[in-house]
Amino acid sequence: GVGYVLYHQAQYDAALKTYQEALEIKKEKLGSKHPQTATTMNNMALVLKSLGQDNEALELYQEALEIEKEKLGPQHPLTAITMDNMASLLESQGDCDAALELYQEALEIKKEKLGPRHPSTATSMNNMALVLKLQGEYDAALELYQQALDIYKEKLG
């Protein structure tokens, strides 16, 4: 949608306004606990993170995650994506332990639901490797980076 384009053009204020409007409409038309409402919350949180509004972003991620777990299930790939996004925010705030825990959970979901050789699974591996590197776990990070790279080469060329 428009918010996605604006976000990728780094027009964060305009993207935020678009997502706020979309969120209001989805809450009104679909309800505050609908999976599509959660997706909009997730997208809006990405923009808030880019604007440095980490607390607001974290609240939206938490709300989106609760909705997805309830409506889609705790093992759904979209739930895992929200976990990845939330973990990225926690990582940027320096909470590497919490980030690593969420990345690990997302990775397990993706391995089970998408397969161990899926590009999205590789993305979770890559994310986990970054946190492990920050924590000085270089061997474990290198192993995950290599696995992710192998999957990317195999699946994406």
C-alpha positions in Angstrom: 0.0 0.0 0.0 0.8 3.7 0.1 2.4 3.4 3.6 4.8 0.7 2.4 6.0 2.9 -0.5 6.4 6.0 1.6 8.3 3.9 4.3 10.7 2.6 1.6 11.2 6.1 0.3 12.2 7.2 3.8 9.1 9.5 4.0 8.5 8.3 7.6 6.1 11.1 8.7 3.8 10.6 5.7 4.0 6.8 6.1 3.1 7.1 9.8 0.1 9.2 8.9 -1.0 6.7 6.3 -0.7 3.8 8.7 -2.5 5.7 11.5 -5.4 6.3 9.1 -5.4 2.7 7.9 -5.3 1.4 11.5 -8.3 3.5 12.5 -10.2 2.2 9.4 -9.3 -1.4 10.1 -10.2 -1.2 13.8 -13.6 0.3 12.8 -14.3 -2.1 9.9 -12.6 -5.3 11.0 -12.2 -4.9 14.7 -9.3 -4.2 17.0 -8.4 -8.0 17.3 -8.3 -8.8 13.5 -5.1 -10.2 12.0 -5.1 -7.4 9.3 -5.3 -4.9 12.1 -2.3 -6.5 13.7 -0.4 -6.3 10.3 -1.0 -2.6 10.1 0.2 -2.2 13.7 3.3 -4.1 12.8 4.0 -1.9 9.8 3.3 1.2 11.8 5.7 0.1 14.5 8.4 -0.2 11.8 7.9 3.4 11.0 7.8 4.5 14.6 11.1 2.7 15.1 12.6 4.6 12.1 11.4 7.8 13.7 13.1 6.9 17.0 9.8 6.4 18.8 10.9 3.1 20.3 8.5 2.9 23.2 5.4 3.5 21.0 6.8 0.9 18.5 7.3 -1.7 21.2 3.8 -1.2 22.5 2.4 -1.8 19.0 4.6 -4.8 18.4 3.4 -6.3 21.7 -0.3 -5.6 20.8 0.1 -7.1 17.3 1.9 -10.1 18.7 -0.9 -10.8 21.2 -3.5 -10.5 18.4 -1.6 -12.8 16.1 -1.0 -15.4 18.8 -4.7 -15.3 19.6 -6.2 -15.2 16.1 -3.6 -16.9 14.0 -1.9 -19.1 16.6 1.5 -18.9 18.3 3.1 -21.0 15.5 2.0 -18.9 12.5 4.6 -17.5 10.2 3.2 -14.0 10.5 3.5 -14.3 14.3 7.2 -15.1 13.7 7.7 -12.1 11.5 6.3 -9.8 14.2 8.7 -11.6 16.7 11.6 -10.8 14.3 10.6 -7.2 14.1 10.1 -6.8 17.8 13.4 -8.5 18.5 15.2 -6.1 16.1 13.8 -3.2 18.2 14.9 -4.8 21.4 18.3 -5.4 19.9 18.7 -1.8 19.0 17.8 -0.8 22.5 20.6 -3.1 23.8 18.3 -5.8 25.2 20.2 -8.6 23.4 19.0 -11.4 25.7 15.3 -10.6 25.0 16.0 -10.1 21.3 17.8 -13.5 21.1 15.0 -15.2 22.8 12.4 -13.8 20.3 14.7 -14.5 17.3 15.1 -18.1 18.5 11.3 -18.6 18.8 10.7 -17.0 15.4 13.4 -19.3 13.9 11.8 -22.4 15.3 8.4 -21.4 14.0 9.8 -20.7 10.5 11.7 -24.0 10.4 8.5 -25.9 11.3 6.0 -24.0 9.2 8.1 -22.8 6.2 10.9 -25.3 6.2 14.5 -25.2 7.3 15.6 -24.0 3.8 13.2 -21.2 3.3 14.6 -17.6 2.8 12.5 -16.3 5.7 14.1 -19.0 7.9 17.5 -17.8 6.7 16.6 -14.2 7.7 15.9 -15.4 11.2 19.2 -17.2 11.3 20.9 -14.0 10.1 19.2 -11.9 12.7 20.2 -14.3 15.5 23.8 -14.4 14.2 24.0 -10.6 14.6 22.9 -10.7 18.2 25.3 -13.6 18.9 28.1 -11.6 17.4 27.2 -8.6 19.6 27.4 -10.9 22.6 30.8 -12.2 21.6 29.6 -15.7 20.5 31.6 -15.5 17.3 31.6 -19.3 16.5 27.9 -19.6 16.9 27.3 -16.4 14.9 29.5 -17.6 12.1 27.8 -20.9 11.9 24.3 -19.3 11.5 25.6 -16.7 9.0 27.0 -19.6 6.9 23.7 -21.5 7.1 21.8 -18.4 6.1 24.1 -17.6 3.2 23.9 -21.2 1.9 20.0 -21.0 1.9 20.1 -17.6 0.2 22.4 -18.9 -2.5 20.3 -22.0 -3.0 16.9 -20.3 -3.0 17.6 -16.8 -4.3 20.7 -17.4 -6.5 
